[in-house]
Amino acid sequence: DVLIERGVALETSCEQGICGTCLTRVLAGVPDHRDEFLLEDEQNAGELILPCVSRAKTARLVLDL
């Protein structure tokens, strides 16, 4: 919601972290995964995030948007 409120174009579909439509590369920071799409190994790698439901564990999270 914050990204969309700030005018960032984010393609979404389910907005529940299930479909993977909003899958985005993480450039810096640590994601707090709240999705059901990524496998545990993918979540642990911290390279991808589904921003429709996930958040940041760190003060700064840089995404490749």
HELIX and SHEET records of a PDB file:
HELIX    1   1 VAL A    2  GLU A    5  1                                   4    
HELIX    2   2 GLU A   40  ALA A   45  1                                   6    
SHEET    1   A 3 LEU A  48  ILE A  49  0                                        
SHEET    2   A 3 THR A  24  ALA A  28 -1                                        
SHEET    3   A 3 VAL A  62  LEU A  63 -1                                        
SHEET    1   B 2 PRO A  31  ASP A  32  0                                        
SHEET    2   B 2 ARG A  55  ALA A  56 -1                                        
END                                                                             
